[in-house]
Amino acid sequence: MARKRRDVNPAGGLGARYGSTVRKRWVETILSVRESYDCPRCETRNVRRVAAGIWMCRRCGYKFAGQAYTPSAR
């Protein structure tokens, strides 16, 4: 019989270390980095993070600088 798999958030690899508050902040930060954002040029939801502070639209190829974890201030 196959084993059930659990969905684990990004902090799952940390185990019980570092405290719950730090792990919650870590999850919030990582999920915001992995999220897709709106492109300022073509206005589609295809902007992904290339590196810290560098964002690129996968549709039109527009590359621009933003904040480290989000493309712009909210």
Stockholm file with secondary structure:
# STOCKHOLM 1.0

chainA/1-74         MARKRRDVNPAGGLGARYGSTVRKRWVETILSVRESYDCPRCETRNVRRVAAGIWMCRRCGYKFAGQAYTPSAR
#=GR chainA/1-74 SS CCCCCCCCCGGGGGTTCSCHHHHHHHHHHHHHHHSCBCCTTTCCSCEEEEETTEEEETTTCCEEECCSSSSSCC
#=GC SS_cons        CCCCCCCCCGGGGGTTCSCHHHHHHHHHHHHHHHSCBCCTTTCCSCEEEEETTEEEETTTCCEEECCSSSSSCC
//
